[in-house]
């Protein structure tokens, strides 16, 4: 029995690592099933190298989105960065699929997005008025805001708290993904 075909783990565990691993493995299984369903021929037969590169690029994007979505859903809605990432992935998925968002997303997702943009615009106006021109920490703060999902709408204290949690979750994601690769390469 291989790692991906195992039954799903109990998600009642308090460990973010276990929740992420279970959700990520389920997403990888789904991606693998979609891949085998879309290509009934041998997985190694490719018509050209350019189509092969496109397939690799698509798979990379799917795996990356699956990893991000798995981590954000494992953390849940208690952190602003995970809420922002879920919103971003939801809107990206709808743009990729070119479907209208399902009922409820307009009221919840897009209104939250508007609130985030409005808050960021207000903060930028406030920052322009209150910050001196020679403040060297302003550029570092702005860089940090761009790195953390949803960071544009946070005050500095919240931004630092969210950044610490986000870094911890990224480290967890790396550990879990390395474990999966190690397991799959040893079997």
Phi, psi and omega in degrees: 000121181274172188297321186281333183272000177294153178295152182298146180287162173286124183271011179279353180296151181275349184283125177295324180299316181291317178299315180297314182300315180297313181293321181292318178296321177296319179293320177296321178298316179296318178298317180295320178295319178297322180295314181290328178288325182281340181234086182292340177286184177299139181295346182264352181273119180232144182283323179208167181288330180291320177291327176296318178294323177295319179296318179296317179298316178298315179297319178302313181296320179295317180294319179296315178297322179295319179294315179296314180295321179296318180291315181296320180286332176293323178286323180086194186271007184282347178242141183295323181295324180288322176297317180295321180291319178298317178297316180297315180294322179296314180289325178294318180297319179292325178291321180292317182282344181056041175245156173291145179297150180294166180301139180098331182290323179302312183290318186275301188292309186285329177291324176295320179298317178297319178298319180296314180296319180296317180296320179295321179295318178297319181293321178298318178297316180294322180293323180295321182286317189268339185272133173289158183293334186263015182285107182288337181285344182297318181291323178293321178297317179295321178296319179295320178300324180286333182280324184269125178302129181079006183294339181297333186258016184248148170284169188299318181297314178296321180300317180294319178296313179295323180297316179300316180292320180297318179296319178298320179290324176296319178297319177298318180299318180296316180299314181295316181294323176296321179296319179295314179297316180299316180296313183291327180281339180273344180260000000 
